[in-house]
């Protein structure tokens, strides 16, 4: 039975169901300083929420320009990964389970493509997964109870170094062993620069514009919360709904603009879907660079402090305390918003021309070299 106290969202109910407990009235955000201090002294990052970043007019304008420039390419990638999901699953009885919240708008787009271009109605849920904590098992229990024989397909926006993929694999293996869930860990993403997913649209370190914003491009839903003061053992993981940001909300605008391009990119999608491999091997190529940078930049290596890729670097600047950002070029349009955020937050940017990723964010630990 799916609970009634689910977090609200600005998305239409047919697009997505967030299996997250609503803690909007109970949970208060921490300042950046409070949150960083807590994490550095051993607290889990999901016990606290950061303050939501309010973008400047200049940054918002850059976001809109980026969506305009990339929406056709995004539409193509959505179509390609949707077709690959279907071909890989070998059935049209697919349930999309996106990983909140970066995966949420991507799951909506995949659902819409399947429905509009392939005439398939794929239900879509969004659930919490947390590093070192795993996936929300109560949420997966609820989905499997509602869809006992369907092929569950996990979806995220992009990969960094592969921490969430590893967490998903571990959770899937545990649930299959303990509950015979018949789950697969073949997470589908639009961009897989870390080469750690098997289903993807591209392995290029490509800017997905939804990475540029927080709740206002994610249905006004916060990051997920797992704090025993608010989340009981029988609860879903939690989240807040930011109703006060309704006038600034771009969530539906983002998915609508890309959806409008589906028909234009369909022929290219169909051609490439049958002429390219459906899946690819995981090589974990990105992790090798992360390990090398960790040894160069920190006296005690904690790879959680290194956030590779355009999407992860953006998120670090929006809600953490980076001490440096690395880019392979100042001229690539995919990093222009990163340069703007770094300037706003007075974070130094270093150019490393042979960088594998287009950008890497380095979180402050107190043990930087």
Secondary structure, DSSP 8 states (H G I E B T S, - for coil): ---S-B---SS-TTT-EE--EE-TTT---B-HHHHHHHHHTT--GGGS-B------HHHHHHHHHHHHHHHHHHHHHHHHHHHHHHHHHTSS-EEEEEETTHHHHHHHHHHHHHHHHH-----EEEE-EETTTEE-HHHHHHHHHHSTTSEEEEE-SB-SSSHHHHHHHHHHHHHHHHH--------EEEE-TTS--SEEEE-S----GGGG-SGGGTTTB---B--TTT--TTS--EE-B-GGGGGG--HHHHHHHHHTTHHHHHHHHHHHHHHS-S------HHHHHHHHHHHHHBSS--GGGEEESHHHHHHHHHHS-EEEEEES-SS-GGGHHHHHHHHHTT--EEE-TT-SSSEEEEE--S-B-
